[in-house]
Amino acid sequence: MRFGLVNAALLAFGACALFLGVAGCKAKADNKNPASNPAPFMSALTTAPPQSPSDGPPPEKTGGFDGNRAFAQVAKQVSFGPRPSGSAAIAKTQDYFLAELKSYGCTTEVDAFNADTPAGRVPMKNILVKIPGEKPGVILLGTHYDTKRLENFVGADDGGSSTGVMLELARLLCSQRGRYAVWIAFFDGEEAVRQEWQDPDNCYGSREMAARLAISGDISKIKAFLLADIVGTHTPHFKRVDNSTPWLQDLVWDVARKLGYGNIFLDESTTMEDDHKSFLKRNVPSVDVIDPEFGPGGDIFYWHTPEDTLDKISPKTLAIVGHVFLESVKRLQTK
């Protein structure tokens, strides 16, 4: 994703000052140890380090969403090491996702494609969970699961956190049936191959999926697209992304406020380019839930550095985001 000008400038200053020479910094812009075999979920859960100050709340308080399980899913992704598109580590990650989703009873579709990038043709793979509904219409949820091509970058928050949330949502939703179908997209290739975010070097997976859905005609069935990205920080501040669809953003923020998270989902705006733009361009109502806070009081100075590690992730924050997404899906099912 690409942050707005003011945020990008602050981020570049903080990240470069702290980590210059380690990984480099994304340019300012006007708009934004691997495991040998995938292990069962409980293996990830039991090997996750303790997080006693910020353990996730009991699932019964967050609509059934288990922040500790989501955290274990982040830990599992991190265990594979850096996961840029086309790498052996991301292939292991994909195999793990498919095994997990199968264990939940989810129906999945896999789209393997080759993307033309500044580094040449790179193999990528989108994974789409499809949960049937009773009537025509689709509620689409999404995350990217690739990590940026930086040395020693394991992307616990970007995009491990949002992917952990989506895996836990799939565990809960795949056994349910609502008025409308719920699809959950796991996008490859969100990160730019170059250091700087420049079109079209970004959002390869979401552009591929949006194009395929347009060709099939299924894109017209999507009533709403809810994207999550960078949602695990210990000090969450979710601002309204100004190119999100207003009515859908209002719905999600209203849900958050009624759940008691009004101090986390803020009525402040920010500028962001992210995977939701691939669907906005095709007239799909879309909202991006992302934490761009990295100034005083924030802790995302680790963005796109080797410091984006598991200790930056809060099970409590994952539970809050999962709770808001669950309740937003319920609200959309009534529309």
Order of alpha helices (4+ residues) and beta strands (2+ residues): beta-alpha-alpha-alpha-alpha-beta-beta-beta-alpha-beta-alpha-beta-beta-alpha-beta-beta-alpha-beta-alpha
